[in-house]
Amino acid sequence: MKSIPRAEALQISRQILKNAEEERIALTTDAISLLHDRYIGDDPERKASLEEERIKSELQKAFCAGAQWWAVKHTQYCMWRSDVHQTEKEAERRYE
């Protein structure tokens, strides 16, 4: 059996990984599209509900990011995981 140079083997394996990642992304995108079409479709009520949930999610993320920024700015330390969890719960409560 003939061996190939290491550089060539690395290049081939990188290309294989790149192709696999592109396929995974394509499959994920297709799956999301199929689910969206199936459960949301053209229903204006469901579209509005989805948009509302996306906005809530963005507000919750911004709230948590702000709390983490404040913790670092004022204490010079990051938040404990339990504090992050409490912040996430508070964000859910505020932006229900």
N, C-alpha and C positions, 0 to 999 in steps of 0.2 A: 504494500500500500504506500502510495506517494504522500509525503507530508507537504503542506503548504507553508510558506513563510508566515511568521507570527503577525506581521503588519497586515498581510492580506486576510488572515483569519479574523483579526480584530475588525477590519473593515466589513467583512461579510457578516459577522455577528451583529455589528452596529446596524447594518442595513436590515437584517432580519428583525431586530428589536424595533426599529423605526416603523417598518411595515406592520408589525403586530400592534404597535401603539396606534397607528392610523386606522387600522381595522377596528380596534376596540373603541376608539372615539366615534367612528362611523356607526358602529352597532349601538353605542349608547345614544347617539343623536337620533338614530332611527327609532329606538325604543321609546325615547321621550316623545318624539313626534306621534308615534302610534298611540301612546297613552293619552296625550293631549287631544288627539282627534277623537278617541273613544269616549273620554270622560268630560271634555270641555266642548269640543266641536264648535258649532256656530251659535250655541246657546248664550245669549247676551247676559243672562243672569249668572251663569257659571263663569263667564269671562270676567264679569265685574267682581265676583267673589274671589276668583284667582288673583286679580289685580290688587284687591284689598289685602289679601293674605301676603302678597309680595311686599306691599308697602309696610305692613306690620312687621314683617321679618326684617326689612331694612332698618326700620326704627329701632327694633330690639338690638340689632347688631351695632348700630351707632351708639345706643345707650351703653352697651357693654364696653365698647371701645373707649368711650368717653370716661367711664368709670375706671378702666384700666390705665388710661393716660393720667387721670387725676392721681391715682395711687402711686404711680411712678414719679410724677412731678412733685408731689408733696411728701412722699416718704422715702424716695430714692430706691424703692423696692417694688417688685411686681406683686400682683395679688396671689394669695394662696388659692389653690384649686377650689376649696370650700367657699372662699369669697367670690370667686368667679361664678360658682353655682348659685349663690345667693343673688348676685347681680343679675344673672339670667332669669331667675324666678321673678325678681322685681320688675325686670323689663317686660316679661310676659304679663304680669299683673297690670302694669301701667298701659300697655298697648294692646289690650284684649279687644 
